[in-house]
Amino acid sequence: MGKSQNLYKEAKKIIPGGTQLLSKRPEMFLPNLWPAYYEKAKGCEIWDLDGNKYIDMSSMGVGSCILGYADEDVDNKIKKAIDKGSMATLNCPEEVELAKELCKIHPWADMARYARSGGEAMAIAVRIARAKTDKDLILFCGYHGWHDWYLASNLANDKSLDGHLLPGLQPKGVPRKLRNTSIPFNYNDTEGFLKLIKANKNKIAAVVMEPIRSYYPKKGFLETIRKVTKKLNIVLIFDEITSGWRLHIGGAHLKFQVYPDMCVFAKAISNGYPMAAIIGRKEIMQAAQDTFISSTYWTERIGPTAALATINKLKKNDVPDYLSRIGKEIQINWKKLAEKHNLNITISGIYPLTNFTFNYKDPLILKTLFTRLMLEKGFLATTSFYASYGHKINNVRDYLNSVDDAFGFIANVIRKNKIKKYSKIPVCHSGFRRIA
Ligand SMILES: Cc1ncc(COP(=O)(O)O)c(C=O)c1O
């Protein structure tokens, strides 16, 4: 309980919900003990307000810092952009350069628009699709942000989004009239998807989904969706905000060779600087001219400068290959260590974005205990891991040594039937809820 936790207590009095992002709430990790604020971060190291140093083996800025914290190549470009003026009455040329670069990497796309965060970029893509088709209904799969078009899905059934990354999202404040304007389907459930298409055929503006998240697509799943949407003139939007640039330069869909009508990037595209891009086929993207989509800060210079520098470094160093190697090492060793300690866990996810769950009656208690044991050893760690170029092999080795100890401790707790003892300590939250 140092300065960081004390500051968080103050924050909760003047900032509703404490933080701006659910996934940065300390309650999501280790209530009362997670070092909520950082003083500085570099590579995969991060210092809290009391000067404690941790190795970040959790999400690296919720997936945004794919190259590691404070990457010098990106930051040097940003410093120059600041010196030249990051904002002006005229536009910055970097946004044209970036559009050219994105269209070169994605030969199926002809045009790009920009925003500065993932959720708003998804809202733009949905707006363009609705404008293009003159239809309202969106079929979607997965998490796509906080905007009305998405939360509207929970108006008809407030559990409808529970299976899509974040459970418990309340649609309070979303106009009730948006009920039945967005309907979810499950990843890899081709039949379920086709049923929804059949029932709503002429009403659908867009199908919105991540091409991959926790599992590889089943054979034919993405291809069927592509074929059906093309046939019915439904806009297919891939959300590569989290999956993008990790498995393949430009996004997982290029690896799978399934090409959408629009694709959205944020987070990993700019290594922690606010930036988002919506790319697409000209015929669809031109509909952005028939609806008002416009914002002052979408024109500043840092975002596109960061994206150009990040993409350049990702390409030059084949970072997706590096992330897969690091993630694979972690997955293999989670499995080995769990077997060593006779611990029942399920490992899932793609190598660069991997996670495990404890297969016991009280998984959240064990997850909290794991985070606490790892924190004591100097790691920010939970049950999921986002690989970054800032993770070096010695960081991985040190981490796995501590996982060995933590798994051993937890296995002992389970064996001796002592889980209840740890339920008295505040347990991490698993989704959205109001906090005191
Ligand atoms: C797939 C996906 N879409 C959209 C978003 C929302 O992005 P942001 O938090 O930048 O608004 C996220 C964020 O986690 C995401 O993972």
The ligand as a Gaussian input file, in Angstrom:
#p B3LYP/6-31G(d) Opt

LIG

0 1
 C      -10.945000      -5.950000     -30.799000
 C      -11.094000      -4.620000     -30.139000
 N      -11.890000      -3.698000     -30.686000
 C      -12.058000      -2.481000     -30.143000
 C      -11.407000      -2.139000     -28.982000
 C      -11.611000      -0.773000     -28.393000
 O      -10.466000      -0.006000     -28.552000
 P      -10.200000       1.257000     -27.594000
 O      -10.051000       0.737000     -26.217000
 O       -8.948000       1.880000     -28.143000
 O      -11.378000       2.169000     -27.749000
 C      -10.583000      -3.079000     -28.354000
 C       -9.917000      -2.749000     -27.089000
 O       -9.617000      -3.585000     -26.283000
 C      -10.409000      -4.351000     -28.949000
 O       -9.638000      -5.289000     -28.383000

